[in-house]
């Protein structure tokens, strides 16, 4: 018997459906980046930082975080034994050394 790795599904309400509908209908031309700009402005205010940078996906954010921390070739990066593939993929591209920590099943690891 195999053990199933669970994953959380999306939480989509009518509010998200309405926003996506308006973006698809009206988010072209001059309004193309309106939602991104609005999100950036509101997120910056929420976290209390003047400048924030939205990215397309987590791989971009990991890459930017490592650049900000000046992690470079030969530096050791510790990742859990069960992780999203972006961590080791970026590490191979930038020649990081990996340390691995084992997830404890008592606290939800596999």
C-alpha positions in Angstrom: 0.0 0.0 0.0 1.4 3.4 -1.0 1.2 6.4 1.3 -0.6 9.3 -0.4 1.1 12.8 -0.1 -1.8 15.2 0.5 -2.0 18.6 -1.0 -4.2 21.6 -0.2 -6.7 22.6 -2.9 -7.4 26.2 -3.8 -9.8 28.3 -1.8 -11.9 30.0 -4.5 -14.9 32.1 -3.6 -17.3 34.2 -5.7 -15.1 37.2 -5.0 -12.1 35.6 -6.8 -14.3 34.5 -9.7 -15.7 38.0 -10.1 -12.2 39.5 -10.0 -10.9 37.1 -12.6 -14.0 37.7 -14.8 -13.4 41.5 -14.8 -9.7 41.0 -15.4 -10.3 38.8 -18.4 -13.0 41.1 -19.8 -11.3 44.5 -19.1 -7.7 43.9 -18.4 -6.2 44.6 -21.8 -4.4 47.5 -23.4 -3.8 50.4 -21.0 -5.2 48.4 -18.0 -3.0 45.4 -18.7 -0.9 45.8 -15.5 -3.5 47.4 -13.3 -4.1 44.4 -11.1 -0.4 43.7 -10.6 0.2 47.4 -9.8 -2.7 47.5 -7.4 -1.6 44.3 -5.7 2.0 45.7 -5.4 0.7 48.9 -3.8 -1.6 47.1 -1.4 0.9 44.5 -0.4 3.6 47.1 0.2 1.2 49.0 2.5 0.2 45.8 4.3 3.8 44.7 5.1 5.0 48.3 5.7 7.7 48.4 3.1 7.9 51.0 0.4 9.0 48.7 -2.4 7.9 45.2 -3.2 8.4 43.1 -6.3 5.7 40.7 -7.5 7.1 37.6 -9.2 5.5 35.0 -11.5 6.2 32.0 -9.2 8.1 30.6 -6.2 11.2 29.8 -8.2 11.7 33.5 -8.9 11.2 34.4 -5.3 13.7 31.8 -4.1 16.2 33.0 -6.7 15.8 36.7 -5.6 16.0 35.7 -1.9 19.3 33.9 -2.5 20.7 36.9 -4.5 19.7 39.2 -1.7 21.4 36.9 0.8 24.5 36.8 -1.5 24.4 33.0 -1.6 26.8 32.0 -4.3 28.8 29.1 -5.9 30.1 26.7 -3.3 27.8 28.0 -0.5 25.8 25.4 1.4 22.0 25.5 1.3 20.1 23.2 3.6 16.8 21.9 2.2 14.3 19.4 3.6 14.4 15.8 2.3 11.0 16.4 0.8 10.9 19.7 -1.0 9.6 21.4 -4.2 12.0 20.8 -7.1 12.8 24.5 -7.5 15.2 24.5 -4.6 17.6 21.8 -6.0 17.1 23.0 -9.6 18.2 26.5 -8.7 21.0 25.1 -6.6 22.4 23.1 -9.5 22.2 26.1 -11.8 24.1 28.3 -9.3 26.5 25.6 -8.0 25.3 25.5 -4.4 26.3 22.7 -2.1 23.3 21.0 -0.5 22.9 19.9 3.1 19.8 17.8 3.7 17.6 17.7 6.8 15.2 14.9 7.4 11.6 15.7 8.0 10.1 14.4 11.2 7.0 12.4 10.6 5.8 13.3 14.1 5.3 16.9 12.9 3.7 16.2 9.5 6.8 15.2 7.4 7.0 12.1 5.3 
